[in-house]
């Protein structure tokens, strides 16, 4: 299973407070609050943009999401509280 497929699966199982779009290099993963694929990723409540290496590090715990954000490796647009809740979802 690819990293993107793992993330998609984790997001589908999570109970999110809003819709999320994660832009990883050239891939876009977008889900609504029920974990279903979001038809229009640009309408997401929170959008994260990062490279595959950073996402992989966040998932395996070797990169702290807050450090990634403050270093510029992770960019967040929209509802910051949703982004913060994603940290625990992605580490599961």
N, C-alpha and C positions, 0 to 999 in steps of 0.2 A: 504494500500500500504506500502510495506516495505521500509526501508531507502534506500536500494540498488536500488529498483525500482524508487524511487523519484530521486535519483542521476542520474540514467540512463536516465530518462525522461528529467531532466534539461540539461544534456549534449547533448541530441538529439535535443533540441530546441535551444541551443546556437550556435553561429557562432564562432567556435574556430580557432585560428591561426595555430594549429597543432594538431596532434593526441595525445590522452591522455589515460593513463591507471591508474586506481585507484585501489590499492590493499588494501582491507579492511578485516582484519583478513584472513579468508579462501576464500573470494570472490574477483573476479577480474572483474572490469568494464572497458571496453576499447572501445573507439570510435574514428573514424577518424574526419577530419575537417568538414564533412557534418553531423556528429552526428550518422553515421551508425556504427554498431558493427564492431570492428576491428578484422579481422581474426587472426592476429598474434600480440597479446598484447606486445610481446617483441620488436616489431618494433616501438612502440609509441615514439613520439618526447619528451614526458614528462611522467614520472611515479611518482605517489605519493603513499607512503605506510604509513598507519596509522591504528589505531584500530577503532572499531565502535563507541566507546564513544567519541573519538576525532572528528571523522567525524560528528557525531550528534551535538556536541557542535559548530562546525564551521557552520553547516547548520542553527542551531537555534540562532546563534550569541553570545552564551555564551563563546566561545573560539575564540580568535583572531588567524587567521592562521599564522601570523608572530611569535607570541609567541609560538605556537605549533611547528613551525619549529625550533626556537632557543632553545627550551627545549628538542628537540629530539623526540617529540611525532609524528611529521610529517617529513617524509624523502622524499626528492625530488631528482630525477635523471633526467638529460636531460635539456631541455630548461626552464630556470627559468621564462622567460617572460610569457610563457603559464601557468605555475603554478600560477603566480600572477594574471593573468586574470581570473583564475578559482574561485578565492575568491568571486568576484562579482556574478558569475554564480551560485555558490552553495548557496549563501545567498538569492537568489530571491525567 
